[in-house]
C-alpha cells in the first residue's frame, strides 16, 4: 500500500442526486470510468456522460424490484481486493474482476420515510441493503479505495485528485472511511430504533446516531471540546430552527434554548405564553392577553435571572413584544415565527439570536431521554405525562377555587420542566417564585418564597407576590415543613403527587393552615 493511489474506476449509486452530474463530469475529466445503477445511470447518461451499468459487469440484471443489483462477487471483489497482494490480484484476473477505486453511495431515504409517517411496508422497502454492504467493503479497504457517502465530500475528493494527478492520499481515504462507518452506524441505528418501536419491547441492544450540525467553539466550559449533532427527526425546535441573526449558538445556548422551547410548547393551541430560561431552569413563565403581556409577566417573576436568558414564545413574535424584549440583554429568542417588523427591530441588536421553528413541538409525542453514566447510559421514555382537572383528588377540607385550580394546573405544567427538587409559586397564570435543584424540598420552598419577596421589593409592591399564590411540588412532601414554608409565604393552595407515608400528617397540616390541596398521583422528577 502506498500513500497516493489513483482513481481509475468509480461506482456511483445515489438516491440524493445533489451535485451528482457536476461531480461525475469532473471525475470523467480525470479519465475515471463510471459504473452505475438504475436512476443514477439514467441521470448521468442524460447529462451526456459515458456510463456502464453494473448489470453489464456482473452479468445479472437488477432484479426483485431493485433489491438485488450490487450484491455480487464482481462488485465486492473489486472493492475488497488488496492491490499489493499477489493472491488477490491473481483471483481478480482469474475471475474477470476489475478494481473499483471510488464508491459514491448515499442510502435509501429511510429516515425521511419514517419522518413523513409512511406505512410499515413502505418503510421496510426503504431499508437499504446493497448500499451499506458496498460502503463497508470500500471503507474496510480504504488503503486503496475511496468511499464517499456525503455530498459535502465531493469537492474534497476532486481537490485531492486535482492536486495529485488523479490520485488521493491515504489520510483522505482514512477520513472518508471513518465518515462512512459512522453513516452506516447511524443508518442502522435509525432502522433498529424504528423496529424497536414497532415491536414495543425494550431492545436487548440499543444504539444512537447523529450527524454533526455544528462544531462548537467549546462545551459547557472553554476547556471542553464539543459539537452539536442532529438525529434527523423533524420535531420543531432548536435542531430544526432557522436562525435569522446573531453569532453561532454555543453549547449552553443550545441546551437552554431546547429547554425553553420544550416548556413553551406545552401551551400549544392556547393563548400567548412565554418561558424565560436560565441554566436550563425556568426563571419566569407566564400567560397573558397578548404576547407582550405574557413576556412582561414572565420577566417580572425574576428580573435578575432573566438578564442574559433564553426566551421562548408560543405565538409569532410581533413588533410590540420584540421592542419590549430588546430593553434588556437576551441571548436567544425562539418562536414559531416572527413578523417582518419584529425581525427589523431585532436587527438593531446584532448579538441577539432569533430562531423561528414554523411550529411548536408536540408535547405529548413519545420519545426517548438519554443520559450517559460511567460505563453506559440510561434510557427512558420522555416525560410526556399530563393531568387534567378530572385527575386531581382534593384531599383537604377546603376545596380550591376556580382560579386556584387553574393556577395549580399551570404550576404543575411548569414543575415538569424544573430541576428537582422543584417548588413553583404561581398567581393568576404567571410564576412568582421558582425554587429549583435543591437537595431538600424545604430549601426549594424557602428559595422560591425568597425570590418572590425580593421581586416584590424590586417592583415596589407592599407585599410579597407569593401572597395569594398556589404552589406546585414535583414530588410529594415527605414532611409538612416544606408545605408550611409555602403557607407562611402566603400560598393558599398546593398541588403535589401525594404518596408519602406521612401524607396524613401533611394533609392535617394543610387543613390547620387553611390550605386547599390536591394530589395528582403523578410525579415529575427532573434530574
N, C-alpha and C positions, 0 to 999 in steps of 0.2 A: 504493500500500500504506500502510495506517495501522497504528499500534501495536496498537490494540484492534480485534478483528474478531469478529463474532457467530457463535455456533454455532447453525445453524438445522436442519441435516440431518446425521445420523450414519449411517455404515455399520459394523455390528458383525458380526464373523465370528471366533469364537474356539473353540479346542479346549479350553483351560483355562477353565472357567466359574466359577472362584472369584470371588465378589463381583459377578458379572455382573448379576444381577437388581437388586441394590441400585443399582449404577451406572446402569443403563438407566432405572430408575424415577426417579432423580434427574434424568437428562437430560430425560425426558418432562415432569417438573415444570417445567423451564425452557422448555417448548414445543418441544423438539427432535423432529423427525420421525425415525423409526427405520427404517433399511433393514437387512436381514439375510439370512442364507442357512441352509439345512439345519437342523441340530440347534440352532444358536444361535437361529434364528427360533422353533422349537418351544418352546424353554425360555422365551423372552420371552413368547410367547402364553400358555403355561401359567401364567405369572405375572400374566396379565391385561393385558398391555401391547399397544398397537396397533402392529403391525409390518407393513411392506410387504416382500415377497420381492424380491430383486434380479432374479429372473427376470421379474417383472412390469415392472420398469423397462427391462430390456434387450430384452424380447420374445422371449427364448430361454430354454428350460428348462435346469436343471442337467443335464449330460449326461456320458457316459463315466465313470460311477461317481463323479461329483463332480469329475472332473479339470478340467472346464470349467464355470465359473459366473460368475466376475467378470472374466474376460479379455475385455472388451468396451469399445468407444469410449464408450458412455454412462457407464460407470463411470470409466474413466480420463480421459475428457474432463471429468467432474465434479470430478476430483481435480486435474488439471493446469492447468485454465483460470485465467489471471490475471484476477482480478476487476476490475482497473483498466485492462485492455487492451480497447479498443473492438472490435477484430477478434475477440478471444477470446469476448467477450460475444455478439457477433453470431453466431458459429459455434454457441455454445450454444443461442441462440434458434432458429437455422435448423434444428438437428438434434434439438431437444427434449431437450437435456442439462441436467439440474438440478445445481446446485453441491452438492458434498459437503464439509462443513466439518470433519468429525471422522471419523477412521477408527480403529477399535479391532480389532486383529488380534493374536492370538498363534498361532504357527505349528504345523503338524502336529508331533507329538512325535517328531521324528527321533532326537534324542539318546537319549531314553528307549527307543525301539525298538531301537536298536543295543545299548544297555546291557543289555537283557534277553536278548540273544543271538538275536534273530529271524532267520528265514531271509532270504536275499537278496531274494526277491520282495516280502516284507512291508516290508523296509527301503526298497526303491525306492518303494513306494506311500506311504510316509511322508515323501517329499521334497515339500515344499510349493512350488508354483509361483505360483498366484494370489496367495497371501498376500504373499510378498516383492515381487511386482510392485506391489501396492497400497501396501505400506509405502514403497517407494522413490518412487512417484509422489507420495504425500502428503507425504513428507519433503522432496522437491525443492520443492514448492510451499508450504513452511512459512510463507511470507509471509501466507498465508490459511488454511491447513489445519493442523489438529492431528492428530498421529499418536501413538497410544498402543499400545505393544507389551508393557508390563509392568503387571500388576495393581497394583503399588505406586504407579502414577501416576494411578489412578482418582480418589483423594481430592484430588490436586494439581490436576487439571483442574476438579473440582467446586468447589474452594475459589476458584479464579480466577473461574469463572463466577458464583459467588455474590457475589464482591466487585465484579464489574464488569458486573452486569446481563446475564448470559448471554454475556459476551464473554471472550476470552482475550488475553493480551499477546503481543507478538512475542517477548519474551525467553523465555516459556514454550514457544512453538511452536518456537523455535530449539533449546532444550534437548531437547525431545521428538524433534526431527528427528535430533539427534546420537545419542541413545539408539537410535533406530530404525535408523540406518545401522550402528551397532555391532552391533545384534541380527542384521541380515541378514548382516553380515560374519561374525559368529560362527557363524551357521547354515550359511552356505556353507562355512566352514572345516570344520565337523563333517562335512558331506557330502563335501567333497573329500578330507579325511583318511581317511575310511572307504573311499572309492573307491580311494585310493592303496594301501591295504592289500589291497583285492581284486585290483588289477592286479598288485601285487607288484613294482613298479619305483620307482626314485627319481623323484618327480614333477618336472617342469620348473619348476612354480610351487608354493610352499608358503606357507600362511598359518596363523596361530594365533589363537585367540579365547578369551574367557573372560568371566565375569560377576563383578562385584565382590561379594565376600562380606563384606568388612570394610575400611573406611577406617582405616588405621593412624595412630597418633599421629606416627610418623616411621619412617624406614627403618633402615638399619644404624647411622646416626648421627642426632642430633637435627636437623641442618640439612638432612636429606634427606626429602622427601615420599614417601609410599608407600601402597600399597593391596594387598590380598590378593584375587586373582581365582581363581575355580574354573572348571574346564573341563567340568563336567557329568558326568565319569566317576564310577562308583560304587566305585572302588577304596578299600578301608578305609584310613584314615589321617587325617592332621590336617585335611584338607579336608572330610571326611565325619563327623568325630567329634562326639560330644555332650560339651559342656563342662558339668560339674556344679557347679563353683565357681571362685572366683578372678576377678581382673580380666581384661580382654581380653588375648589373646595379642599380643605385639609381633612385629615383623618378624623379629628374631633368634630369638624363641621358636618361631615357625612353621617357620623354616628348620631349626633344631636338632631340633625335635620330629619333623619329617619324616625327618631323617637317623637318629634313634634308632629310629623305628618301622620304617623300611625294613630296618635292620640286624636287629632282633629278629625280624622276620617271616621271616628266613632259617631260624629254628628252629621253624617251624610244624610241628605234629604230633610234636614232640619233648618231652623233659622240660622242667621250668622253666628259663627263661633270662632274663637281664636285660642290658640295654645302657645305659650311662650316657654321655651325650654332652655335650661342651663345645666350643663354637665349631665345630660340625659334625663334630668328630672324636671317636671313642670314647676315653674315658679309663678305661673298665673294662667288660669283657664277660665273663659267666660263666654256667655252668650249675650246677645244684645239685639235691639230692634234693627240696628244697622251694623255693618262690619266695623265701622269706626268705633261705635259704642262697644262692641264686643272686644275690640283691641284695647280701648282705654280702660275698660273694667278689668281685663286680664292684667294689664300693666299696673293698675292700682293695687293689685294683690301684693306685689313685691317689686317696687321700682328699682331698688338697688340691684337685685339679682338680674333683672331684665336687661340691664345695660350690657351690651355685647352678646345678647342672647340670640336664639333662633325663633322666628315667628312662623307659625303655620296657620293658614286660614282655610275655611271650608267653602268659601264662595270666591268668585272672581274678585281680585284686588281692584278697587276703584280709586279715583283720584283723592277723595277726601281721606280715605284710610292711608293711602301712600304718603300723603303730606304729613299726617299725624305721626306715622312711623319714623319719618326722617328727622323728627325732632330730637331723637337720641341715636347713639351709635348702635347699629344692629348688624350682626354678621351675615345672616341669611334670612330671606323671606321666601316661603314656598306656598303656593296656592294653585288651585285648579286652572286658573287663568289670570290674566291681567289686562286691564283696558289700556289703550294707547296712551291716554293721559297719565295713568299710573306709571307706565314704563318711562315716559318723558320725565316725570318727577324724580324717579329713581336714578336716572342718568346723571343727575346732579351730584349723586353720592357714588363716586366711582368704586369705592371699596365694598359697597353693599351688593351682595349677590342676590339676584332674583331668579327663582326657579318656578316654572309652570309645568303642570303634570297632565293637563287635559282630562282631569277626573280625580276622584277620591279613591283610596284603596277600599276594598271590601273588607270591613272589619269582622265579618262573620265567615270569611273564606278560610278553609282549613290550610294548614301549612306546618312547617317544622321549625323548631327553635333548637339551635345547636350551640353547645358550649364546650370548649376544649378544656380538658384536665390533663394532668401528667399521665402519660401512658395511654391516652384515649380521648374520647369525647362523649358528652351526654347528649342524647337526642330525645326530644319530647314534642308532643303536639303543641302548636302555637296556642296561647291562651285566647280563645275566642268566646269564652264563657260570658253570657249575658243574663240579666234578670229583668223581669217586668214587675209591675205592681202586684200581679197575681202570685208571684213567687215569694213575696215578703210576708213574714209572720210577725205580727205585733205581739211583743212579749211583756209589755208594761201595762200598768193600769191606765195610763194616759194614752189615748190614740193620737197619732201625729195629724197635724192639719194638712190641708191640700198643698200648701206652699212647702211645708216641711217635707212632705212625701216627694214632691217634685225635686226639691233640693237634694234630698238623700239619694235619689236615683242618679242625679247629676254627679254628686260627690263620689258615688260608687264607681261610675264610669271613669272618673279621673283616677281613683285609687288604683285601678288596674294598671296604670302607667307610671306609678310612683314606686321608687325602690323601697323594699320592705326593711324595717317596719315602717308602715305608712299611715299617717293620720292627715286627713284633709278636712278643713273647715270651709263650708260653702254657705253663702247667703244670697238669695234672690238670683240664682243661676250664675254665680261667679265665685271662684275660690277667694277666700280672705286670709287663709293661712295654710301652709303646707309643711308638714314635718316628714322628712324622708331619710331612709337609710340608717336609722339608729338601732343600737343593739337592744334597746328596751322600748316598749310601746309607750311607757310613761314619758321617756325622753322625747319621743316624736310628738306626743301631745303637748308637752311643755314648749318645745321649739315652735310648733305651729301657732300656739297661742301667743308666744313672744313676738313672732313675726307680725301677727295681726295687730297687736298693741303698738308695735313700732310703726307700722304703716299708717295706723290711725293718727299717730302723732305727726307723721310727715304730711298727712292730708289735712291737718288742722282740725281733726274731729275731737269731740269732747269725750268720747268713749271708744273702747276697742271695737273694731269691725267684727270681732268674733261674737259680740253680744247679739243674740237672736239668730245665731247660725245653727247649722246642723253639722254633724261630724261623721265621717266615714273612716272605718278602720279596715285595712285589707285582710286582717285575720282577727280571730277572737281576742277579747280582753282576758288574759289569764288571771288578772286580779282587777279589782274595782278601781285601783289608783289612777290608771290612765283615763278611765271614763270620768272619774271625779275631777281630774285636772281639766277636762274639757268642759264640764259643767261649771267649774269655778271661773273659766274663761268667758262664760256667757252662752255656751251652746244649750239648745233646748231639745234637740233630738239626735239620735245616734243610729247609724246603720252599721251592722257588723255581721260576720258569718254565724257566730254562735258556735257551740260545740265544745266549750271548755268544761272541765269537771267542776268549775266554780261558776257556771252560768247562773245558778240560783242566787249566789252572793252578788253577782254583777247586776242582775235584774232587780234585786232588792235595793241595791244602792241607787240604781236609776230611779226606782219608784220613790225612794226617800228624797232624791234631789228634784223630783217633779219632771224628770225627762221622759220623753217618748222614745222607745227603742224598738227596732225591727231587726230580725235575723234574716239573712239571705240563704243560709245553707251552702254557700259557696265562698271560697276564699280566693285571693289574688296575690299570692306571694310573687315578688319580682326581685330576683337577686342579681 
